[in-house]
């Protein structure tokens, strides 16, 4: 895979992970608004996991682009 294609793929993966994190954050907020604290906790955990993956992919993608 060329560096350009690799960088593109990495940035797309990071974006997908960030979008997933945002989805989980919105769900957690909705659960809080509905006073469903247990569900909010689960969505928050999912948001944290997605955010961590997004951060790692972002670092890799940006590092690849900087080469």
KEDREN-998713 format. One line per 3 residues: number of its first residue (from 0); their letters; for each residue x, y, z of C-alpha. Coordinates in nm, 3 decimals, padded with zeros to 5 digits, always signed. Each point is the difference from the previous one (the first is absolute). Example, Ala and Ser with C-alpha at 12.3 -4.5 7.8 and 13.67 -1.06 7.14 Angstrom:
! KEDREN-998713
0) as) +01.230:-00.450:+00.780 | +00.137:+00.344:-00.066
//
This chain:
! KEDREN-998713
0) xxx) +00.000:+00.000:+00.000 | +00.139:+00.342:-00.088 | +00.055:+00.255:+00.275
3) xxx) -00.284:+00.213:-00.142 | -00.246:-00.288:+00.000 | +00.113:-00.108:+00.345
6) xxx) -00.043:+00.353:+00.139 | -00.343:+00.030:-00.160 | -00.114:-00.328:+00.152
9) xxx) +00.131:+00.095:+00.342 | -00.176:+00.337:-00.006 | -00.325:-00.167:-00.108
12) xxx) +00.029:-00.248:+00.287 | +00.064:+00.282:+00.248 | -00.306:+00.186:-00.130
15) xxx) -00.215:-00.311:+00.032 | +00.119:-00.047:+00.359 | -00.071:+00.366:+00.085
18) xxx) -00.350:-00.032:-00.148 | -00.064:-00.310:+00.209 | +00.119:+00.182:+00.312
21) xxx) -00.232:+00.292:-00.077 | -00.292:-00.240:-00.041 | +00.069:-00.152:+00.342
24) xxx) +00.040:+00.345:+00.159 | -00.338:+00.106:-00.141 | -00.159:-00.320:+00.132
27) xxx) +00.152:+00.057:+00.344 | -00.137:+00.355:+00.003 | -00.347:-00.126:-00.096
30) xxx) +00.013:-00.257:+00.278 | +00.097:+00.268:+00.252 | -00.288:+00.218:-00.123
33) xxx) -00.234:-00.294:+00.061 | +00.161:-00.075:+00.338 | +00.111:-00.345:-00.120
36) xxx) +00.329:+00.002:+00.182 | +00.087:-00.364:-00.056 | -00.048:+00.034:-00.375
39) xxx) +00.200:+00.324:+00.004 | +00.284:-00.181:+00.170 | +00.007:-00.265:-00.273
42) xxx) -00.007:+00.260:-00.276 | +00.273:+00.195:+00.174 | +00.220:-00.309:+00.009
45) xxx) -00.060:-00.056:-00.370 | +00.081:+00.366:-00.069 | +00.326:-00.030:+00.192
48) xxx) +00.099:-00.315:-00.189 | -00.078:+00.160:-00.336 | +00.179:+00.320:+00.097
51) xxx) +00.310:-00.194:+00.098 | +00.001:-00.184:-00.332 | -00.059:+00.326:-00.187
54) xxx) +00.290:+00.166:+00.179 | +00.237:-00.283:-00.089 | -00.108:-00.002:-00.363
57) xxx) +00.026:+00.380:-00.015 | +00.358:-00.007:+00.126 | +00.093:-00.271:-00.249
60) xxx) -00.175:+00.173:-00.291 | +00.150:+00.340:+00.072 | +00.342:-00.153:+00.048
63) xxx) -00.031:-00.175:-00.333 | -00.104:+00.324:-00.171 | +00.295:+00.184:+00.153
66) x) +00.251:-00.235:-00.165
//
